[in-house]
Amino acid sequence: MFWPMTQVVLAFAGVAVLGVLAVRVGIEVRRFARAVADASERIEDAAAELERAAAPLATGGGAAYRAYGDRSAGE
């Protein structure tokens, strides 16, 4: 009777350990998802800022090209 009870106790302990680990994994996944969402928002903000900064430069670059022509064509 001792060995079957020992096996039941060990099985219960194993299931309890797996349950605790599953909860910890769930918490870490939630934390990781939040970090990915924050990083995604920061990347989106940086891309928007880059786009705003590049618009005047692109306009100025087009004006310089029209003023000086294509000098890299081997003149």
C-alpha positions in Angstrom: 0.0 0.0 0.0 3.0 2.3 0.5 4.2 2.2 -3.1 0.9 3.1 -4.7 0.4 6.0 -2.4 3.9 7.2 -3.1 3.2 7.1 -6.8 0.0 9.1 -6.4 1.8 11.7 -4.3 4.6 12.0 -6.9 2.2 12.2 -9.8 0.3 15.0 -8.0 3.5 16.8 -7.3 4.5 16.5 -10.9 1.2 17.9 -12.1 1.5 20.7 -9.6 5.0 21.6 -10.8 3.8 21.5 -14.5 0.9 23.8 -13.5 3.2 26.3 -11.8 5.5 26.3 -14.8 2.6 26.8 -17.2 1.4 29.9 -15.2 4.9 31.3 -15.3 5.2 30.7 -19.1 1.8 32.5 -19.5 3.0 35.5 -17.6 6.2 35.7 -19.5 4.3 35.4 -22.8 2.1 38.3 -21.8 5.1 40.4 -20.8 6.8 39.6 -24.1 3.7 40.5 -26.1 3.5 43.8 -24.3 7.2 44.5 -25.1 6.6 43.7 -28.7 3.6 46.0 -28.9 5.6 48.8 -27.3 8.5 48.3 -29.7 6.1 48.2 -32.7 4.6 51.5 -31.6 8.1 53.1 -31.3 9.1 51.8 -34.7 5.9 53.2 -36.2 6.5 56.6 -34.6 10.1 56.6 -35.8 9.0 55.7 -39.4 6.4 58.6 -39.3 9.1 61.0 -38.0 11.5 59.9 -40.7 8.8 60.3 -43.4 8.1 63.9 -42.1 11.8 64.7 -42.1 12.4 63.2 -45.6 9.6 65.1 -47.3 11.4 68.5 -47.4 14.7 66.9 -48.4 13.1 65.0 -51.2 11.5 68.2 -52.5 14.8 70.0 -52.3 16.6 67.2 -54.0 14.1 67.3 -56.9 14.7 71.1 -57.3 18.5 70.6 -57.3 18.1 67.9 -59.9 16.0 70.2 -62.1 18.5 73.0 -61.6 21.7 71.1 -62.4 20.6 68.2 -64.5 22.0 64.7 -64.4 25.8 65.3 -63.9 26.5 61.6 -63.2 25.7 60.5 -66.8 29.3 61.0 -67.9 29.5 64.6 -69.2 
